Amino acid sequence: MWPGDVVKVGAVGLRTRPLRAFLSALGIAIGIAAMVAVVGISSSSGADLDRTLSSLGTNLLTVSPGQTMTGEEAKLPVEAESMVGRIKPVHTVSAVGRVEDAKVYRNNKISKDETNGLSAYAARPGLSSAIGAHVRTGTWLNPATGSFPAAVLGSNAAERLGIGKAGPDTQVLIGGQWFTVIGILDPVALAPDLDNGALVGWPAAESVLGFDGHPTTVYTRAADASVEGVQSVLGATVNPESPNEVQVSRPSDALAAKQAAGEAFTGLLLGLGAVALLVGGVGVANTMVISVLERRPEIGLRRSLGATRGQIRTQFLAESLLLSALGGAGGALIGTVVTFGYALSQGWPAVVPPWAVAGGIAATLFIGAIAGLYPAIRASRLSPTEALSAH
């Protein structure tokens, strides 16, 4: 038979039993939709991470205090920033210093125990550019406002304090002193600790809050080609006497690790999708076996009219492949739509790898061929007299 005739003959069984064909194809579609959606959502998340890292940069390094030999928390030297700035490939240095015992409250009516997990930080004017922070409302600290009781709130801090807009009439209580909120930040991907903080100028922290001047985190950006080299010398540069008491990290590595953890979870979901696809394949096999049993008179009539065993095999195998292909195409479409819908809801770029769609459809054809092979062989082995005498 010509390929067109094979398709027409194979479609006969699907047209005569549309509900059964639909339910069997649906089983295949669910498995493929799950697999395409899982791969698509994971790829979209990865694309969003790449976009984030591209905008924030992967050349940010942070220096923080480690522990002393006795297990106590170490302190970074007051001169840590200036020492890091001497490293030739470094082009940006800034720092924050956590102000111990300076809690943040909305007003003086709040119980001292209800701190909401918020902390006060002394911040340098160049911090926002160093960590890629953006002010959502208001303005950032500058050399002038940094000397007065002015504060910039992290995104979580503003939410927990119930503050939606910065302004001269908005004040918070920090360390028992009133500070005017001049700005509110968007979430800072590379410095998430600051989302829960109230940032004040370095001079104001020292004069108003009694800050000791020791930075708790130094942020530095270096030339992309020199990041690894700078990372290797930062500890000894910051604290030459005890470099082992300095921790050096790369925030972008933490984001990449988070993505890797998500990929492991994606593998688990793909396994579940494969199980769903296998169940759909069993459904197709069951449909084809029942179809052979119900259509024995048709098989006998075709054999008696001259159809060969190979043509009977081809007919039922084509029917199984068509059934699986319909399910696979429908599943790929559903999975793509789900991916685009979820990605748009999260603000991600929607990405559906072509290999996921092509691989899903190829998998359905393979499943269809396996599922339809036995029924096709069984149908071809029926003799005309045996088939016609079945009814």
Secondary structure, DSSP 4 states (H G I P E B T S, - for coil): --HHHHHHHHHHHHHHSHHHHHHHHHHHHHHHHHHHHHHHHHHHHHHHHHHHHHHH-S-EEEEEE-B-TTSPBP---TTHHHHHTTSTTEEEEEEEEEETT--EESSTTS-TT--TT-EEEEE-TTHHHHHT--EEEE----TTGGGSSEEEE-HHHHHHHT--S--TT-EEEETTEEEEEEEEEPP-TT-GGGGGEEEEEHHHHHHHS------SEEEEEE-GGGHHHHHHHHHHHH-SS-GGGEEEE-HHHHHHHHHHHHHHHHHHHHHHHHHHHHHHHHHHHHHHHHHHHHTHHHHHHHHHTT--HHHHHHHHHHHHHHHHHHHHHHHHHHHHHHHHHHHHHHTPPP---HHHHHHHHHHHHHHHHHHHHHHHHHHHT--HHHHHTT-
